[in-house]
Amino acid sequence: MTGLAWRQVRRGALLVVLLAAGVPALIATTHGRVFADPADVAGLRAIAADPAIRTLFGEPLALADPGGFAVWRSGTVTAVLVGVWAALTTTRTTRGQEEPGRWTALLAGPVSLRGTTARHLGVLALLSVLAGAATAAALVLAGTDPAGAAVHGAGTGLLGLFATAVAAGTSQLFTTRAAASGAAVAVLGAGLLVRMVGDGVGELSWLRWTSPFGWVQLSRPYAGDRAGPLLLLVAVTAVLAAAALVAAGHRDVGEGLLAHRSHRPAQRGLLGSVEAFALRRCLRPVAGWSTGVGAYYLLLGLTAVSVTGFLAGNAGVADMAGRTGFTGLDRVEGFTAAVFTLLAVPVGAFAAARLAAFAAAESDRRLVLLAAAPLTRLRLLGAEVAATTAGALVLTAVAALATWVGVAAAGGGLALTDALRGTFNTLPVTLLCLGVAVLAAGAGLPAVTALGCLPGAGGFLLQVLADSVDAPAGVRGLSPVSHLAPVPLRGVDWTAALVMTALAVLLALAGAAVHRRRDLRC
């Protein structure tokens, strides 16, 4: 059982461990070259002290230290990466196996549900610990202080453990993997937003003590190395994990602790065709993703005026911001152009997740009977792609509207048309994510979500690394995100947009072709 749990997660775990350890180590190695002049460090401190920048990256600590700078620059990114991976992997290997009945025959024998859950959680916990240990080791090898590296690595690993415990609990509460995953990610998202508010608003700094991301930050790696907040995170994680295991021993296989109605009034809306049904299944995910994306971009819009006002009056600091990867931040259009680049990450992940759900319907044998009807496979796949594309358009528009409202509420000037142009400028990267996911699902490949996220999340991470280590232009050009023009600061790069869109269409067509020619998995 333990070997099976390891086999299900080993590929994704290896990638997450490499990224969690490699990103901060690479940034730390470039610190001495980028900030050779003490004035550069002073300028960076001035940038990082701005409330809006603190909201995005957290409290600036020990920026003159290579390790402290690496933690500030990449700590939030790696923490979110490890946390989200741990949560989604936990629900996939527990409730995701239980929901379609794969554990039913297994648990009819002497193996208990609690024991099976405990073994899976043990493997995932070990991998989170490995991610933290690898992060600490990589920072030590990069020449940073071992004590600070140990504290940061411990925080990263503990956040993965916390996410695993939360997802284990939601897997006991809900009967579907989608609901369990959504609830677990919502808890992490709420914790991140609470940390952002606590860092951005001085009067509310106490909020950081209510968030796991805040506890990791309050451990102050390279600037005090405090163990108290991490011990609090250990205690909360232990309680959540124990509660999940107790709950697993007090429910039936296939059921959840939260009661659900076995009978409800018929809802016949959007059941008249395959296309309408695909749209119906997309409505709730779009609503959930829209809430998260809208809240995030509303917060960014509210900080836009603060950032641009500060940098407009500090030309030297603005120049330093440009050399550290923050260009054009002295204008509202430049700031929004920078944050709109991030939009390709969540919207691309949404597109990949929807195609992963289509692939799961096939592997769970829910697609077999439908495909046996007088319906072509291309129509089934096309309906899913069309509904996903419509959902991506909605998310893109929601981000524009939320940013526009935030900027207006803060007293800034940003036209709604400019906000829409900025968000829809990222659509080619989203379509690339969709194209890769279609190819992966059509070919029957595993890890559809991970592969589909590569152009967006992987491209953004590559761009950050390239900027941080001053990599050659050819390396930076491998990222699709790097080919997006800073809209609305400047006009759309139509050549790059059309090339990426054409490539996305070709990938989707290739996925449709291989899906049509292979056997269904049943």
N, C-alpha and C positions, 0 to 999 in steps of 0.2 A: 504493500500500500504506500509506504514511504517512497519507494522507487518510482511508482506510478506518479505520485505527486511531483517528484523532481523532474520526471520526464516531460510533464505537461508545461513546465515553466522555465526550463533551463535556457532556451534560446533568448527569450525576452529578458531573463534575469542577467545574462551575460552582457547584453547590450546596455541595460540600465546601470550595471556596476561600472562598466567602462566609461560611460558618460558622466556618472556622478563623480568618479575619481579623476577623469581626464580634464574636464572643463575647468575646475578651479586650479588644478595644477598648471595647466597651460597659461592661464591668466597670471598666476603668481610668478612664473618664470619671466614674464615680459615687464614686470613692474619696474625694475631697475633701469631698463632701457627707455621706457615711456616717460618715467618721472625722474629723470636724472637731475633736473633742476629743482631745488626745494620750492621755488615759486610755483612750479607745476602742482605740487602737492597742496600748497596753500589754495591755489585756484580750485582744485578738486574739492577741497573741504568746503569752500564757499558754495560750490554747486550742490554738494551732497546735503548741506544744511538747509537748503530750501525745502519748505514743507511738502511741495508737490513731488520733488525727487525722493524725499524720505518716504512718501506714500508708496512709491513704486518699488524702491529698492531697500527700504528699511533704514534704521538708524546707522549713520556712518561711524564706524569704530576703527581705530588704528589704520587709517588710510595710508599712512607713511610706511606701514609694514606690508610686505608682499602678501602675506597670508590674510591680513585684515582687508586689504583691497580686493583680493580674490573672493573672500566671503561676501563682502558688500556687493560686488559686481555680479556674482553668480549664485549666491546662497539661496535666494528665493527660487530661482529657476530650477536648480537641482533638487531643492526640497519638494517643489511641486511635482517634478518628474518622478521622484522616488515614491512620493505619497500616492499620486494618481495611479502609477503602475501597481503598487502594492494593493490598493483598494480594488481595482478592476480585476487583477489576477486572482484575488481572493474570492470574489463573487463568481468568477468564471470557473474556478476549480472546485467550488463547493455547491452553491445553489445552481450554478450553470450545469453541473453534472446531475444534480438531483431533479431539477425541473423536468427534463425530458425522459426521466425514468431510468437513467443509466445506473443509478445506485440501488434500484429496487431489488433486483436479484442478488446483488452483492450483500446488501444489508439484511436479506432474509436468512443469511447464515450466522455464524458466531461473531461476526464483526459488527460492532455497535455504531450507531450514527455519531455518538459523541467521540468514540475512538477514531473513527474515520476523519471527522472534522479536526480533531486534535493533531493527527498526523500531518494533514495538509497545512494547518496553521504552523506547525513546527518547522516544516520545510520553508515556508514563506518567511517566518521569523528569522531563520538562519540566513536567508538571502538578504534580508534587510540589514542584519548585523554585518554580513560580508560587504555590502555596499558602504556602510559606515567605515568599516576597517580599511577598505580599499581607498576611500577618500582621504582618511587620515594618513595612510602610508604614502599616497601620491603627493600630498602636500609636504610631508617630511622630505621626500626625495627631491622636491622642488626647492628645498632650502629654507622652508619656513620653520618657525618655532614648534617643536614637538608637542608642547602642552596645548597651544592653540589649535594645532592640527587634530589632536586627540579630542578636544571639546567639540570642534566643528564636525568631525567624523561621527562622534557619539550622537550629536544632535540630528544629523542626517539619518543615521540608522534608526534612532528612536522614532523619528517621524514616520519612517516606513513601518515600524512595529505598530504605532498608533493607528495608521491607516488600515493595516491588516486587522487589528482588533475591531475597529469600527465596522469594516466590511463584513467581518465574521458575525457581528451582531445583527446587521441589517439582513444578512442571509438567513438568520433565524426568524426574523420578523415577517419577511415578505415571502410570497410563494413563487415569485418570478425573479429571474436574474436581472431583468431590466429595472424593476423596482428597487431591488437591493443595491445595484450599482448606482442608480440615480440618487438614492438616499445617502450612500457613502460619499459620493463625490460632492453632494450638496453640503454635507458636514465639513468636508475639507475646504470647499469654496467659502463657506461662511466663516471658517476660521481664518482664511487668508484675508477676507474683506475686513474682519475685525482687527487683524494685525495692521492692515493698511490704514484704517481709520485711527488706530492708536498711535501710529507713527506720524501721521499727517496732522493731527490735531493735538496740540500740546496738552490741552485740558483733559483730553481723553486718553492719555498715555497709559492709564491703569488698565485699559481694555486689553492690552497685550498679555496680561496675566490670565485672561480668559480664553486664550487661543493657543493651540499647540505650536503654530508658527511663531507666536510671540514668545513662548517658553524657549524655543530654540534660539531665538534672537537674544533673549535676556541672559542666556548663558555667556554672552560676550566673548567669543573666541578671539584670541590675540589681544584682548583688552580687559583682562581681569580673570578670564577662564573660570566662571562660576558654575559650580555643579548643582546648586540648589534647584534652579528651574528644570534641569534635566531629571533630577530625582522626582520632581512633581510629575513630569511627563511619564516616567517609569511607573509611578503609582497609578496614574489614571489608566495607562495602557494595560497594566496587570488586572485592574478591576474590570475593564471592558472585555478583555480576553476571557477572564474567568466567567463573567456573566454569559458570554456567548456559548461557552462549553456547557454551562449548566442548562441553558435554554435548549441546546441540542439534545440533551437527555430527557427533556420534558415535552417533546412533541412527536407527532407521527412523521414518518418519511413522506416527503412531498407536500407537507403542510407547513404553515407558518404560524407564529404565535399571534399575529394580528388576524382576527376573524374577518372573513370575507363572505359576502353573500353568495350562496349557491344559486339563487334565482334572482333575477332582476328584470325589469321591463325591457322588452325587445327594443333595440336601437338599430333601425334599418337604414340609417343615413349612410350614403357613400358606399353602398353595397351593390350597385347596379352594374359594375364592370371591374375588371382587374385594375384599371388605372385609378378608378375611384377608391377602391379598397387600399391600394398602395398609398394614396393621399390620406385616407383615414388613419392608417397606421403611423403616418408621419406627423399627425397633428400634435399629439402629446409630446413627443420628443422636441418638436420645434418650439412648443410653448416653454418647456423646461430650459432648453438652450438659450432661447430669447431672454428669459429672465436673467440668467447668468451674464450673458454678453451685454445686455442692456445695463445692468447694474455696474459692471466694470467700466464701460465706456461713459456712463453718466459720471462716475467718480473721476475719470480722466478728464472729462470736459470741465468739471468743477475746478480742477487744478491747473488748467491751461493758462488762465490769466495770471496766476501767481508765478508760474515758471517764466513765462515770456516777459512779464514786467520786471522780474529780477534780472534776467539776462540782458534785457534791453539797456539797462543802466550800468552794466558791467561788461564792457567790450572784451577785456582780457579774459574774464571768466567764460564768456560766450565762445571765445577762440579755443579755450581749454576744453569746453564741452564738445566742440567739433572734433578735436583730436582724440577724444575718448569715446567717440561713436555717437554723440548726441549733436547732430548738425541741425542748423536752422531753428533752434529752440527759442530765439529771441523774437519770434513772431508766432501768432496763434496758428497761422497756416502751416508753419514749419513744425510746431509741436504736434498738431493733429496729424500731419503727414507722417511723423515718426511713429505715433501710437497706432495709426491705421495699419501700418505694416504688420503689427501684431495680429490683426484680425484674421489673416490667412491661417493662423494656428488653430483657433477654436472652430472656425467654419470648416476648414479642411478636415478636422477631427470629426465633426458632425457628419460630413459626407462619408468618411471612411466607416464610421460606426453604423450608418444606415445600410451600407453594402455588406458589412459584417453581419448584420441582422438577416439580410437576404441569404447569405451563405449559411447562417445557422439554421434557417428554415429548411434548407436542403439537407444539412447533416442530421437534423432532428426528424426528418422524413415528413415534414409538413408540406413540402413542395411536390412530393412525388405524385399524390393523387391529383393535385391541381394540374401538373404537367401531363398527366394521363388523359385529361379532358381535351376537347378540340381547341387547345390554346398552344401557340408556338412558344418555344423557350425565349425567343427574341422579344415577344410581346411581354412576357413576364418580367424579363430583365429590363426592358425598355420602360415599363411602368414604374419600376423601382427607381431607375435613374431619373426619370422625369419628376417624380415626387421629391426625390432628394435634391435635385437642382432647384425646384421651387422653394424647398425649405431653406437652402443656402441663400437664395435671393432674399428671403424674408429676414434671415439673420443679418445679412449685410445691410439691409435697410434699417433694421432696428439699431445697429451700432451707429449708423449715421445720425438717426433721430436722437438717440440718447446723448451723443456727443454734442450735437447742436443745442439741445436743451441745457446740458451742463454748462457750456460756454456762455449761453445767454443768461443763465441764472447767476453766473459769476461776474456778469457785467462786461463780457467780451463781445467781440464782433466776429461771427462766423456765419456765412450764408448757408442755408440748408442745402442749396445746390452744390456748394463747395464740399460740404460734409458728404453728400451722396457721391460726388465724383471721387472723393478720397477713399471711401469704403469700396465702391465698385471697382476701383483701380486694382484691388487685390483679388478680384474674381478669377483672373487667369490661373493664379496659384491654387485657388480652391478647386477649379476645374481639373487641374493636374492631379490633385489629391483624389478627386472622384474618378478620373481616368485610371490611375494606378489601382484604386480599390476595385473598379470594375474588372480590370485584367486579373487581379488576384482572385476575386470571387469567381470569375468565369473559368479560370484555370483550375479551380479547386485547391488553391494554395492555402496553407494555414496562416494565421496572423494577418487577416485582411486589414484589421484596424491599424496595426503597426505599419504595414506596408503603405497603406493609404495616407498615413500621417507624415511620411517621409518628405514629400515636397514642401509641406507647410512647416510643421514643427522641426523636422530635420534640417530644412533649408534655413530656417531662422536661427537655429542653434549653430549651424555652420557659419553663417554670417557673423554672429556674435563672436565666435572663436577667431575667425579671420581678422575681424577688426581688433580684437584684443591682442593678438600675437603679431599683428602687422604682416599677415600672410600675403603672398603674391596675388596680384589681381586675378590670375587664372584660377586660383583656389577659391577665392570669393565668388568668381563667376559661376562656379558649380552650383551655387544656391539659387533656386528660382526666385527667392525673395529679393536677392540682390539686384534683379533686373526690373524691379518695380520702381517707377519714378516717384519722387516725393510729391504726390498730389494731396492737397490743392496748392502747395507751395509752387509747384511747376506743373506743366502740362503732362498728359499721359504719354508714355512711350508706346506708341501704337505698334511699332515693329515688334518689340519684345512681347507685348500683349497678344498680338495675333499669332506669333510663333508658339507661345505657350498654349494658347487655346487650340491651335491646330494639332499640337502634340497630344493634348488631352483628348481630343476627338479620335486621333489614331489609336491611342491606348484603349479607349472605350470600345472602338470597333474591333480591335484585336481580342479584347476580353469577350465580346459578344460572339465572335467567330469560334473561339476555343470552347466557349460554353455550349454552343450549339452542336459541336462535334463530339463532345465527350459524354460518357454515361453519367446519369445522376447518381449521387452517393446515397445509397439506400441499403 
